Amino acid sequence: MTTKNKLKKGDNVRVITGSNKGTEGTVVSVSRQTNKAIVEGVNLIKKHNKPNAQNPQGGITEKEAPIHISNLSLLTSDGKTTRVGYREVDGVKVRFSKKTDEVI
């Protein structure tokens, strides 16, 4: 079951709950099926890689893990969190900030 997803690739967001609470980043990708997003520099995990042709040494790499969109809040241009609404402007559906009432 999927819900209405109000975050898009390229949005600046802040983590509002969990172990990464307070960290900010840019959305890299969004999965509509799982309601999760990958945020740049947030929720980093260590991946142990076996040696292969591309990486003969193997080793441990860090990468971003998906985080549920309910744990993210959109940031306005002045750096405050806000909720997202929709309205029609000149026949085009646009997102707007419910706190500052500006079009995103």
DSSP file (Angstrom, degrees, kcal/mol; ACC not computed):
  #  RESIDUE AA STRUCTURE BP1 BP2  ACC     N-H-->O    O-->H-N    N-H-->O    O-->H-N    TCO  KAPPA ALPHA  PHI   PSI    X-CA   Y-CA   Z-CA
    1    1 A M              0   0    0      0, 0.0     2,-0.3     0, 0.0     0, 0.0   0.000 360.0 360.0 360.0 125.2    0.0    0.0    0.0
    2    2 A T        -     0   0    0      3,-0.0     2,-0.2    32,-0.0    31,-0.1  -0.798 360.0-152.8-107.9 150.8    1.5    3.3   -1.0
    3    3 A T        -     0   0    0     -2,-0.3     2,-0.4    29,-0.2    32,-0.1  -0.620  42.6 -69.3-111.1 173.9    0.6    6.8    0.3
    4    4 A K        -     0   0    0     -2,-0.2     2,-0.6     1,-0.1    -1,-0.1  -0.511  49.8-150.0 -66.6 120.9    0.8   10.2   -1.3
    5    5 A N        +     0   0    0     -2,-0.4    -1,-0.1     1,-0.1    27,-0.0  -0.850  20.3 177.5 -98.9 118.1    4.5   11.0   -1.6
    6    6 A K        +     0   0    0     -2,-0.6     2,-0.3    63,-0.1    -1,-0.1   0.383  54.0  89.7-102.9   3.1    5.2   14.7   -1.4
    7    7 A L        -     0   0    0     77,-0.0     2,-0.3     4,-0.0    -2,-0.0  -0.783  54.7-171.8-100.6 145.9    9.0   14.5   -1.7
    8    8 A K    >   -     0   0    0     -2,-0.3     3,-1.9    21,-0.0    19,-0.3  -0.885  37.1 -78.2-131.1 163.1   10.9   14.6   -5.0
    9    9 A K  T 3  S+     0   0    0     -2,-0.3    19,-0.2     1,-0.2     3,-0.1  -0.379 117.2  27.5 -59.4 132.3   14.4   14.1   -6.2
   10   10 A G  T 3  S+     0   0    0     17,-2.3    -1,-0.2     1,-0.3     2,-0.1   0.302  86.6 135.1  96.9  -9.2   16.5   17.1   -5.5
   11   11 A D    <   -     0   0    0     -3,-1.9    16,-2.5    15,-0.1     2,-0.5  -0.451  56.1-125.9 -71.8 144.7   14.5   18.4   -2.5
   12   12 A N  E     +A   26   0A   0     63,-0.3    63,-2.7    14,-0.2     2,-0.3  -0.832  40.2 175.7 -89.9 126.5   16.4   19.5    0.6
   13   13 A V  E     -AB  25  74A   0     12,-2.7    12,-2.1    -2,-0.5     2,-0.4  -0.854  26.0-143.7-131.2 162.6   15.1   17.6    3.7
   14   14 A R  E     -AB  24  73A   0     59,-2.4    59,-2.1    -2,-0.3     2,-0.4  -0.984  25.2-121.3-125.2 139.8   15.8   17.2    7.4
   15   15 A V  E     - B   0  72A   0      8,-2.6     7,-3.0    -2,-0.4    57,-0.2  -0.679  26.5-175.1 -78.9 128.4   15.5   13.9    9.3
   16   16 A I        +     0   0    0     55,-2.6     2,-0.3    -2,-0.4    -1,-0.1   0.624  61.8  21.9-104.5 -15.4   13.0   14.5   12.1
   17   17 A T  S    S+     0   0    0     54,-0.7     3,-0.3     3,-0.0    -1,-0.1  -0.951  90.6  41.6-143.6 165.7   13.2   11.1   14.0
   18   18 A G  S >  S-     0   0    0     -2,-0.3     3,-1.4     1,-0.2    -3,-0.0  -0.365 101.4 -43.9  95.9-173.6   15.6    8.2   14.5
   19   19 A S  T 3  S+     0   0    0      1,-0.3    -1,-0.2    -2,-0.1    24,-0.0   0.699 135.8  51.9 -70.0 -19.9   19.3    7.9   15.0
   20   20 A N  T >  S+     0   0    0     -3,-0.3     3,-2.0     3,-0.1    -5,-0.3   0.109  79.3 154.8-100.8  21.1   20.0   10.5   12.3
   21   21 A K  T <   +     0   0    0     -3,-1.4    -5,-0.2     1,-0.3     3,-0.1  -0.210  64.0  18.4 -55.6 132.4   17.7   13.1   13.8
   22   22 A G  T 3  S+     0   0    0     -7,-3.0    -1,-0.3     1,-0.3     2,-0.2   0.203  90.4 126.7  94.1 -14.9   18.6   16.7   12.8
   23   23 A T    <   -     0   0    0     -3,-2.0    -8,-2.6    -8,-0.1    -1,-0.3  -0.499  44.3-152.7 -79.2 148.5   20.8   15.9    9.8
   24   24 A E  E     +A   14   0A   0    -10,-0.2     2,-0.3    -2,-0.2   -10,-0.2  -0.855  24.7 140.6-120.7 154.0   20.0   17.5    6.5
   25   25 A G  E     -A   13   0A   0    -12,-2.1   -12,-2.7    -2,-0.3     2,-0.4  -0.973  46.4 -84.3-171.8-178.8   20.7   16.5    2.9
   26   26 A T  E     -A   12   0A   0     -2,-0.3    14,-2.8    14,-0.3     2,-0.3  -0.857  43.4-111.5-106.2 138.1   19.4   16.3   -0.6
   27   27 A V  E     -D   39   0B   0    -16,-2.5   -17,-2.3    -2,-0.4    12,-0.2  -0.536  31.0-178.4 -70.5 124.8   17.1   13.6   -1.8
   28   28 A V  E     -     0   0B   0     10,-3.4     2,-0.3     1,-0.4    -1,-0.2   0.855  66.3  -9.1 -90.7 -43.7   19.0   11.4   -4.3
   29   29 A S  E     -D   38   0B   0      9,-1.2     9,-2.5   -21,-0.1     2,-0.4  -0.989  57.2-147.2-154.1 157.3   16.1    9.0   -5.2
   30   30 A V  E     -D   37   0B   0     -2,-0.3     2,-0.6     7,-0.2     7,-0.2  -0.995   6.0-153.3-130.2 132.4   12.6    8.1   -4.1
   31   31 A S  E  >> -D   36   0B   0      5,-3.2     5,-1.3    -2,-0.4     4,-1.0  -0.927   5.1-170.1-105.1 114.3   10.9    4.7   -4.2
   32   32 A R  T  45S+     0   0    0     -2,-0.6   -29,-0.2     1,-0.2    -1,-0.1   0.798  83.6  57.6 -73.2 -29.3    7.1    5.0   -4.4
   33   33 A Q  T  45S+     0   0    0      1,-0.2    -1,-0.2   -31,-0.1    -2,-0.0   0.902 119.8  26.8 -69.3 -41.0    6.6    1.3   -3.8
   34   34 A T  T  45S-     0   0    0      2,-0.2    -1,-0.2   -32,-0.1    -2,-0.2   0.457 100.5-126.7-101.7  -2.4    8.3    1.2   -0.4
   35   35 A N  T  <5 +     0   0    0     -4,-1.0    34,-2.4     1,-0.2    35,-0.3   0.878  67.0 129.5  56.4  41.0    7.8    4.9    0.6
   36   36 A K  E   < -DE  31  68B   0     -5,-1.3    -5,-3.2    32,-0.2     2,-0.3  -0.898  41.1-161.2-125.0 155.3   11.5    5.3    1.2
   37   37 A A  E     -DE  30  67B   0     30,-2.8    30,-2.8    -2,-0.3     2,-0.6  -0.967  17.2-132.9-133.5 149.6   14.0    7.8    0.0
   38   38 A I  E     -D   29   0B   0     -9,-2.5   -10,-3.4    -2,-0.3    -9,-1.2  -0.921  25.8-163.5-102.0 123.4   17.8    7.9   -0.2
   39   39 A V  E >   -D   27   0B   0     -2,-0.6     3,-1.9    26,-0.4   -12,-0.2  -0.912  26.6-106.9-113.3 133.2   19.2   11.1    1.2
   40   40 A E  T 3  S-     0   0    0    -14,-2.8   -14,-0.3    -2,-0.4     3,-0.1  -0.369 100.4  -0.9 -61.9 120.7   22.8   12.2    0.4
   41   41 A G  T 3  S+     0   0    0      1,-0.2     2,-0.4    -2,-0.2    -1,-0.3   0.556 108.4 110.1  80.1   9.4   25.0   11.8    3.5
   42   42 A V  S <  S+     0   0    0     -3,-1.9    23,-0.4     1,-0.2    -3,-0.3  -0.922  73.7  10.8-121.1 144.0   22.2   10.5    5.8
   43   43 A N  S    S-     0   0    0     -2,-0.4    22,-2.3     1,-0.2     2,-0.2   0.937  80.2-168.8  60.0  51.9   21.7    6.9    7.2
   44   44 A L  E     -F   64   0C   0     -3,-0.2     2,-0.3    20,-0.2    20,-0.2  -0.515   6.4-172.7 -76.3 137.2   25.2    5.7    6.2
   45   45 A I  E     -F   63   0C   0     18,-2.9    18,-2.2    -2,-0.2     2,-0.5  -0.882  23.7-119.3-124.2 159.2   25.9    1.9    6.4
   46   46 A K  E     -F   62   0C   0     -2,-0.3     2,-0.5    16,-0.2    16,-0.2  -0.882  24.6-160.9-101.4 128.7   29.1    0.0    5.9
   47   47 A K  E     -F   61   0C   0     14,-3.8    14,-2.7    -2,-0.5     2,-0.6  -0.938  10.2-143.2-112.1 125.2   29.1   -2.6    3.2
   48   48 A H  E     -F   60   0C   0     -2,-0.5     2,-0.4    12,-0.2    12,-0.2  -0.787  21.2-160.1 -89.6 119.8   31.6   -5.4    3.2
   49   49 A N  E     -F   59   0C   0     10,-3.5    10,-1.6    -2,-0.6     3,-0.1  -0.846  10.5-135.6-107.4 134.2   32.7   -6.2   -0.4
   50   50 A K        -     0   0    0     -2,-0.4     8,-0.3     8,-0.2     5,-0.1  -0.480  40.3 -90.8 -75.3 153.9   34.4   -9.4   -1.6
   51   51 A P        +     0   0    0      0, 0.0     2,-0.2     0, 0.0    -1,-0.1  -0.449  60.1 158.4 -63.9 138.3   37.3   -9.1   -3.9
   52   52 A N        -     0   0    0      3,-1.9     6,-0.1    -2,-0.1    -3,-0.0  -0.817  56.5 -78.5-146.6-172.6   36.3   -9.1   -7.6
   53   53 A A  S    S+     0   0    0     -2,-0.2    -1,-0.0     1,-0.2     0, 0.0   0.886 128.9  42.2 -64.1 -40.0   37.6   -8.0  -11.0
   54   54 A Q  S    S+     0   0    0      1,-0.3    -1,-0.2     2,-0.1     0, 0.0   0.848 129.9  27.5 -75.2 -33.5   36.7   -4.3  -10.5
   55   55 A N    >   +     0   0    0     -5,-0.1    -3,-1.9     1,-0.1     3,-0.7  -0.733  67.4 173.9-130.1  82.1   37.9   -4.2   -6.8
   56   56 A P  T 3  S+     0   0    0      0, 0.0    -1,-0.1     0, 0.0    -3,-0.1   0.738  80.3  52.0 -65.2 -22.2   40.7   -6.9   -6.4
   57   57 A Q  T 3  S-     0   0    0      1,-0.2     2,-0.2    -7,-0.1    -2,-0.0   0.784  89.8-160.2 -82.4 -28.3   41.4   -5.8   -2.9
   58   58 A G    <   +     0   0    0     -3,-0.7     2,-0.2    -8,-0.3    -1,-0.2  -0.533  25.1 147.0  77.3-153.4   37.8   -6.0   -1.6
   59   59 A G  E     -F   49   0C   0    -10,-1.6   -10,-3.5    -2,-0.2     2,-0.5  -0.719  47.9 -51.7 123.3-169.2   37.2   -4.0    1.6
   60   60 A I  E     -F   48   0C   0     -2,-0.2     2,-0.3   -12,-0.2   -12,-0.2  -0.937  45.9-175.3-115.0 128.2   34.5   -1.9    3.4
   61   61 A T  E     -F   47   0C   0    -14,-2.7   -14,-3.8    -2,-0.5     2,-0.4  -0.900  19.1-132.4-120.9 152.4   32.6    0.9    1.7
   62   62 A E  E     +F   46   0C   0     -2,-0.3     2,-0.3   -16,-0.2   -16,-0.2  -0.863  31.6 165.3-102.9 138.1   30.1    3.3    3.1
   63   63 A K  E     -F   45   0C   0    -18,-2.2   -18,-2.9    -2,-0.4     2,-0.3  -0.963  39.2 -96.0-145.9 162.9   26.8    4.0    1.3
   64   64 A E  E     -F   44   0C   0     -2,-0.3   -20,-0.2   -20,-0.2   -21,-0.2  -0.634  33.1-152.4 -82.3 134.5   23.5    5.6    2.0
   65   65 A A        -     0   0    0    -22,-2.3   -26,-0.4   -23,-0.4   -23,-0.1  -0.741  31.2 -92.5 -99.7 154.2   20.6    3.3    3.0
   66   66 A P        -     0   0    0      0, 0.0     2,-0.4     0, 0.0   -28,-0.2  -0.314  37.8-158.5 -64.6 149.2   16.9    4.2    2.3
   67   67 A I  E     -E   37   0B   0    -30,-2.8   -30,-2.8    -3,-0.0     5,-0.1  -0.985  27.2-101.4-129.9 141.2   15.0    6.0    5.0
   68   68 A H  E >   -E   36   0B   0     -2,-0.4     3,-1.8   -32,-0.2   -32,-0.2  -0.336  25.2-130.3 -66.3 140.2   11.2    6.1    5.3
   69   69 A I  G >  S+     0   0    0    -34,-2.4     3,-1.4     1,-0.3    -1,-0.1   0.709 104.0  68.7 -67.7 -18.8    9.6    9.3    4.0
   70   70 A S  G 3  S+     0   0    0    -35,-0.3    -1,-0.3     1,-0.3    -2,-0.1   0.704  96.3  56.0 -70.7 -16.4    7.6    9.8    7.2
   71   71 A N  G <  S+     0   0    0     -3,-1.8   -55,-2.6   -55,-0.1   -54,-0.7   0.346  99.1  78.4 -92.8   5.2   10.9   10.4    9.0
   72   72 A L  E <   -B   15   0A   0     -3,-1.4     2,-0.4   -57,-0.2   -57,-0.2  -0.875  57.8-165.8-117.4 147.4   11.8   13.3    6.6
   73   73 A S  E     -B   14   0A   0    -59,-2.1   -59,-2.4    -2,-0.3    10,-0.1  -0.999  26.1-115.9-132.7 136.1   10.6   16.9    6.5
   74   74 A L  E     -BC  13  82A   0      8,-0.7     8,-2.0    -2,-0.4     2,-0.4  -0.394  26.8-136.4 -69.9 143.2   11.0   19.3    3.6
   75   75 A L  E     - C   0  81A   0    -63,-2.7   -63,-0.3     6,-0.2     6,-0.2  -0.823  10.4-138.5-102.1 140.6   13.1   22.4    4.2
   76   76 A T    >   -     0   0    0      4,-2.9     3,-1.6    -2,-0.4    -1,-0.0  -0.271  38.6 -91.6 -83.0 179.1   12.1   25.9    3.0
   77   77 A S  T 3  S+     0   0    0      1,-0.3    -1,-0.1     2,-0.1    -2,-0.0   0.766 127.8  53.2 -66.1 -24.6   14.6   28.3    1.4
   78   78 A D  T 3  S-     0   0    0      2,-0.1    -1,-0.3     0, 0.0    -3,-0.0   0.367 122.7-103.3 -93.0   6.1   15.3   29.8    4.9
   79   79 A G  S <  S+     0   0    0     -3,-1.6     2,-0.3     1,-0.3    -2,-0.1   0.624  77.8 128.5  89.7  14.7   16.1   26.4    6.4
   80   80 A K        -     0   0    0      1,-0.0    -4,-2.9     0, 0.0    -1,-0.3  -0.768  60.4-110.8-102.7 150.3   12.9   25.7    8.4
   81   81 A T  E     +C   75   0A   0     -2,-0.3     2,-0.3    -6,-0.2    -6,-0.2  -0.456  41.8 173.4 -77.0 151.8   10.9   22.5    8.1
   82   82 A T  E     -C   74   0A   0     -8,-2.0    -8,-0.7    -2,-0.1     2,-0.2  -0.982  31.0-115.3-152.2 159.0    7.5   22.7    6.5
   83   83 A R        -     0   0    0     -2,-0.3    15,-2.3   -10,-0.1     2,-0.4  -0.591  35.3-121.8 -91.1 164.1    4.6   20.6    5.3
   84   84 A V  E     +G   97   0D   0     -2,-0.2     2,-0.3    13,-0.2    13,-0.2  -0.894  28.8 176.6-115.0 135.9    3.7   20.4    1.7
   85   85 A G  E     -G   96   0D   0     11,-2.5    11,-2.4    -2,-0.4     2,-0.4  -0.809  20.6-129.3-125.7 171.4    0.4   21.3    0.0
   86   86 A Y  E     +G   95   0D   0     -2,-0.3     2,-0.3     9,-0.2     9,-0.2  -0.943  27.9 161.6-122.9 145.1   -0.9   21.4   -3.6
   87   87 A R  E     -G   94   0D   0      7,-2.1     7,-3.0    -2,-0.4     2,-0.5  -0.963  37.6-108.6-151.4 166.7   -2.7   24.1   -5.4
   88   88 A E  E     -G   93   0D   0     -2,-0.3     2,-0.5     5,-0.2     5,-0.2  -0.887  29.6-177.4-104.5 125.1   -3.4   25.1   -9.0
   89   89 A V  E >  S-G   92   0D   0      3,-3.0     3,-1.5    -2,-0.5    -2,-0.0  -0.979  74.9 -19.4-123.7 117.5   -1.6   28.1  -10.4
   90   90 A D  T 3  S-     0   0    0     -2,-0.5    -1,-0.1     1,-0.3     3,-0.1   0.856 128.7 -51.3  54.1  40.1   -2.4   29.1  -14.0
   91   91 A G  T 3  S+     0   0    0      1,-0.2     2,-0.4     0, 0.0    -1,-0.3   0.548 118.0 111.2  78.9   7.8   -3.8   25.7  -14.7
   92   92 A V  E <   -G   89   0D   0     -3,-1.5    -3,-3.0     2,-0.0     2,-0.5  -0.958  68.2-128.1-118.0 131.6   -0.7   23.9  -13.4
   93   93 A K  E     +G   88   0D   0     -2,-0.4     2,-0.3    -5,-0.2    -5,-0.2  -0.663  38.0 176.5 -77.8 123.3   -0.6   21.8  -10.2
   94   94 A V  E     -G   87   0D   0     -7,-3.0    -7,-2.1    -2,-0.5     2,-0.3  -0.894  29.2-119.2-128.3 156.5    2.2   23.0   -8.0
   95   95 A R  E     -G   86   0D   0     -2,-0.3     9,-2.5    -9,-0.2     2,-0.3  -0.698  32.5-173.2 -89.6 146.8    3.6   22.2   -4.5
   96   96 A F  E     -GH  85 103D   0    -11,-2.4   -11,-2.5    -2,-0.3     2,-0.4  -0.982  28.9-107.6-140.7 155.9    3.7   25.0   -1.9
   97   97 A S  E  >  -G   84   0D   0      5,-2.8     4,-1.8    -2,-0.3   -13,-0.2  -0.670  18.7-154.6 -80.8 126.6    5.0   25.4    1.6
   98   98 A K  T  4 S+     0   0    0    -15,-2.3    -1,-0.1    -2,-0.4   -14,-0.1   0.721  93.4  50.0 -74.0 -19.8    2.2   25.4    4.2
   99   99 A K  T  4 S+     0   0    0    -16,-0.4    -1,-0.2     1,-0.1   -17,-0.1   0.918 127.8  18.3 -83.6 -46.8    4.4   27.5    6.6
  100  100 A T  T  4 S-     0   0    0      2,-0.1    -2,-0.2     0, 0.0     3,-0.1   0.524  92.5-133.2-104.1  -8.0    5.6   30.3    4.2
  101  101 A D     <  +     0   0    0     -4,-1.8     2,-0.3     1,-0.2    -3,-0.1   0.722  58.5 138.7  63.1  23.5    2.9   29.9    1.5
  102  102 A E        -     0   0    0     -5,-0.1    -5,-2.8     1,-0.0     2,-0.2  -0.737  60.1-106.6 -99.3 150.2    5.6   30.0   -1.2
  103  103 A V  B      H   96   0D   0     -2,-0.3    -7,-0.3    -7,-0.2    -1,-0.0  -0.545 360.0 360.0 -74.4 135.0    5.6   27.8   -4.3
  104  104 A I              0   0    0     -9,-2.5    -8,-0.2    -2,-0.2    -1,-0.1   0.431 360.0 360.0 -90.2 360.0    8.3   25.1   -4.1
